[in-house]
Amino acid sequence: MKPRLVESVPNISEGRSSSVINAIAHAARGEGRHVLDVDSDVDHNRSVITIVGEPAMVAVGIDHLVEEAVTRIDLTKHRGEHPRMGAVDVIPLIPIHNVSMEDCIALSRQVGKTIAEKYEIPVYLYEESATNETRQNLATIRKGEFEGFFEKVKKPEWKPDFGTAKVHPTAGVTAIGARQFLVAYNINLETTDLITAKKIAAAVRGSSGGLHDVKALAFALEERNIVQISMNLTNYKKTPILRVFEMVKNEAEHHGISVLDSEIVGMVPREAVYAVASAVLRMEKFSRMSVLEERIEDVLRNNH
């Protein structure tokens, strides 16, 4: 029987205390699920934890993760560049293998209900799980952040999908939802000019006429004395990583700014990386079948 696999990528509002991050990531581990990656950022004060496993077991892992985060993270003391509204800010669920988007939507509702009832945290459904169009976009839900939610939650249009209209005093609110693969991609620029960086982010951002399926913000990374264009690529097949990199690079050079480096946050599908290699090398015929390990995996899989 082929395994059913779902990925969850909880974003927690802690990126500086390794003991807190490790404790929360450890809580998510267990039978039927694996923590594959923990990606933390000091300036953002945020960590992205990648969990993969059987749907029911991933749900248990999320529950344990939330429990640990609620006891260890106090948003009244949290400062960081990245917008946030919750100790566990957002919990995406992505179908991986033998799991449908509808399965992930159902799972998001189940887990969201549990979080609200067990930890008294208001929960909002977003993306594919959203109950109305306004709530599909995470940024719209998160607007006002933790500090602004104490008033926002009282408005009828912002009644939580689960839980009462009362923000948890230290853990805030949480969003959970099913979605497709997303590539979190950051490009660091050799400058401290945040105003220009915001112009570059606006030029790239899909909502302001840039690249489709790209969300972009600019942040100052004080620890490194640089600025960063932080992006979510919501459809890496239509808008590949290389195309995004080249546009940011061109926009930056137009302003006399150089690209320092770039980074993937969390994990990405191998297709996204293969697409970069194929484009850079201008390979006419290239697919996953061109990769030795891919073919070996197929042979081993078919022999079982």
C-alpha positions in Angstrom: 0.0 0.0 0.0 1.4 3.3 -1.0 2.0 5.8 1.8 -0.2 9.0 2.2 2.1 12.0 2.8 1.3 15.5 3.7 3.7 18.4 4.4 3.2 21.1 7.0 5.4 24.1 7.3 4.6 25.9 10.6 6.1 29.4 10.9 6.9 30.2 14.5 7.7 33.7 15.9 11.1 32.8 17.3 14.4 32.9 15.4 17.0 33.8 18.0 16.8 31.4 20.9 18.2 28.1 19.8 16.9 26.3 22.9 13.3 27.5 22.3 13.5 26.7 18.6 14.9 23.2 19.3 12.3 22.5 21.9 9.5 23.4 19.6 10.9 21.4 16.7 11.5 18.4 18.9 7.9 18.5 20.1 6.8 18.1 16.5 8.7 14.8 16.0 7.1 11.4 16.5 5.8 8.2 15.0 4.6 8.5 11.5 6.1 11.9 10.8 9.5 13.5 10.4 10.9 17.0 11.0 13.0 17.4 7.8 14.2 21.0 8.3 14.4 23.9 10.7 15.3 27.3 9.1 15.7 30.2 11.4 16.4 33.9 10.8 17.7 36.3 13.5 16.6 39.5 11.9 13.1 38.2 11.1 13.0 36.5 14.5 11.2 33.7 12.8 11.7 30.0 12.1 10.2 27.7 9.5 9.8 24.1 10.5 9.2 21.4 7.8 7.2 18.3 8.9 6.3 15.4 6.5 4.3 12.3 7.3 0.9 10.6 7.4 -1.9 13.2 7.7 -3.2 12.0 11.1 0.4 11.9 12.5 1.3 15.3 11.1 -1.8 16.6 12.9 -0.5 15.2 16.2 2.9 16.8 15.5 1.3 20.2 14.9 -0.7 19.9 18.1 2.5 19.2 20.1 4.3 22.0 18.3 1.6 24.5 19.1 1.5 23.4 22.8 5.2 23.9 23.1 5.2 27.3 21.3 2.4 28.7 23.5 4.4 27.9 26.6 7.7 29.3 25.3 6.8 32.3 23.0 5.5 35.6 24.4 4.6 38.0 21.5 4.4 41.0 23.9 8.2 40.7 24.0 8.7 39.7 20.3 10.5 42.1 17.9 11.5 41.2 14.4 11.4 42.4 10.8 8.9 39.9 9.6 5.1 40.6 10.1 3.5 38.3 12.6 0.2 37.8 14.4 0.8 34.6 16.3 3.4 32.6 18.3 2.6 29.9 15.7 1.9 32.5 12.9 0.8 30.3 10.1 0.4 26.5 9.5 0.4 25.6 5.8 -0.7 22.1 4.7 0.5 20.8 1.3 -0.5 17.5 -0.4 2.6 15.4 -1.2 1.6 11.8 -2.1 -1.7 10.1 -2.3 -3.3 13.0 -0.6 -5.7 15.5 -2.3 -6.1 19.2 -1.8 -9.6 18.4 -0.4 -7.9 16.1 2.2 -5.6 18.9 3.3 -8.6 21.3 3.5 -10.4 18.9 5.8 -7.2 18.4 7.8 -6.8 22.2 8.2 -10.3 22.5 9.6 -9.8 19.6 12.0 -6.4 20.9 13.3 -7.7 24.5 13.4 -10.7 23.5 15.5 -8.4 21.6 17.9 -6.0 24.6 18.3 -8.8 27.0 19.1 -10.5 24.7 21.6 -7.4 23.4 23.3 -5.3 26.5 23.5 -7.9 29.3 23.3 -6.2 30.8 20.2 -8.4 32.3 17.5 -7.8 30.5 14.2 -8.4 31.7 10.6 -8.6 29.5 7.6 -6.6 30.8 4.6 -5.7 30.0 1.0 -7.6 26.9 -0.3 -9.3 26.5 3.1 -10.6 30.1 3.3 -14.3 30.5 4.0 -14.4 33.7 1.9 -12.3 35.5 -0.7 -11.0 38.1 1.8 -9.3 35.4 3.8 -7.5 33.7 1.0 -4.5 36.0 1.2 -2.5 35.6 4.4 -1.2 39.2 4.3 -4.8 40.5 4.4 -5.5 38.4 7.5 -2.3 39.4 9.2 -2.6 43.1 8.5 -2.4 45.0 11.8 -0.3 42.1 13.3 -0.4 40.9 16.9 -0.8 44.4 18.4 -3.6 45.4 16.1 -5.6 42.2 16.4 -7.0 43.0 19.8 -9.3 45.5 18.1 -9.5 43.8 14.7 -10.9 40.6 16.1 -13.9 42.4 17.5 -15.1 43.4 14.0 -17.8 41.1 12.6 -15.9 40.6 9.3 -12.9 39.3 11.3 -14.7 36.8 13.4 -12.4 33.8 13.7 -13.3 30.6 11.8 -12.6 28.8 15.1 -12.5 30.1 18.6 -13.8 33.2 20.2 -13.1 36.8 19.3 -10.5 37.1 22.0 -6.8 37.2 21.2 -4.6 35.0 23.2 -2.6 37.5 25.4 0.8 36.1 24.5 0.3 33.6 21.6 -1.9 35.9 19.5 -3.9 34.3 16.6 -3.1 31.6 14.1 -3.8 31.0 10.4 -4.0 27.5 8.9 -4.8 26.4 5.4 -4.2 24.0 2.5 -2.1 25.3 -0.4 0.1 24.3 -3.2 3.9 24.2 -3.0 5.4 27.6 -2.3 9.0 28.6 -2.7 10.2 31.1 0.0 13.1 32.9 -1.7 15.1 35.9 -0.4 17.7 38.0 -2.2 20.1 40.1 -0.2 21.4 43.4 -1.6 24.7 45.2 -0.8 23.1 48.3 0.5 21.4 49.8 3.6 19.0 51.8 1.4 15.6 50.4 2.5 13.6 53.0 0.5 15.1 51.8 -2.8 14.7 48.2 -1.7 11.0 48.8 -1.2 10.9 50.2 -4.8 12.5 47.0 -6.1 10.1 44.8 -4.1 7.2 46.8 -5.6 8.6 46.4 -9.1 8.8 42.6 -8.7 5.5 42.1 -6.7 2.7 40.7 -8.8 0.0 42.8 -7.1 1.7 46.0 -8.2 2.3 44.9 -11.9 5.4 42.8 -11.5 5.8 39.1 -11.9 2.7 36.9 -11.6 2.6 34.7 -8.5 5.2 36.6 -6.6 4.7 38.3 -3.3 7.6 40.6 -2.2 8.6 42.7 0.8 11.8 44.6 1.6 13.4 44.4 5.0 16.5 45.9 6.7 18.7 43.2 8.1 20.5 45.1 10.9 22.7 42.2 12.0 24.2 42.0 8.5 23.9 45.7 7.7 22.2 45.0 4.4 18.6 44.9 3.0 16.7 42.0 1.8 14.0 41.4 -0.8 11.9 38.6 0.8 9.6 36.8 -1.6 7.0 34.0 -1.8 6.8 32.3 -5.2 3.3 30.8 -5.2 3.7 29.1 -8.6 7.3 28.3 -9.3 6.4 26.5 -12.5 4.9 29.6 -14.1 7.3 32.0 -12.5 10.6 30.2 -12.0 13.2 31.1 -9.4 15.8 32.2 -12.0 13.3 34.6 -13.6 12.7 36.2 -10.2 16.4 36.4 -9.5 17.1 38.1 -12.8 14.4 40.7 -12.4 15.5 41.6 -8.9 19.2 41.8 -10.1 18.2 44.0 -13.0 16.1 46.3 -10.9 18.9 46.6 -8.3 21.5 47.3 -10.9 19.3 50.0 -12.3 19.6 51.7 -8.9 23.4 51.1 -8.8 23.0 48.2 -6.2 24.6 44.8 -6.4 23.1 41.5 -5.3 25.1 40.0 -2.4 23.6 36.5 -2.3 20.2 34.7 -2.2 18.7 32.0 -0.1 15.9 29.4 -0.1 13.9 29.4 3.2 12.9 25.9 4.2 12.7 23.3 1.5 11.7 23.3 -2.2 10.6 20.7 -4.7 13.5 19.4 -6.8 11.6 20.4 -9.9 12.2 24.1 -8.9 16.0 23.5 -8.6 16.2 21.5 -11.9 14.5 24.4 -13.7 17.2 26.8 -12.6 20.0 24.4 -13.7 18.3 23.8 -17.1 17.7 27.5 -17.7 21.2 28.6 -16.7 22.9 26.0 -18.8 20.3 26.5 -21.6 19.8 22.8 -21.9 17.4 21.8 -24.7 16.3 18.5 -23.4 16.3 18.2 -19.6 13.9 16.6 -17.1 14.1 14.7 -13.9 14.8 11.6 -16.0 18.1 13.2 -16.9 19.2 12.8 -13.2 20.9 9.5 -12.3 19.5 9.4 -8.7 16.0 10.0 -10.0 16.2 7.0 -12.3 17.7 4.8 -9.6 14.9 5.8 -7.2 12.3 4.8 -9.9 14.0 1.4 -10.4 14.1 0.7 -6.7 10.5 1.8 -6.2 9.2 -0.4 -9.0 11.1 -3.4 -7.7 9.2 -3.2 -4.4 
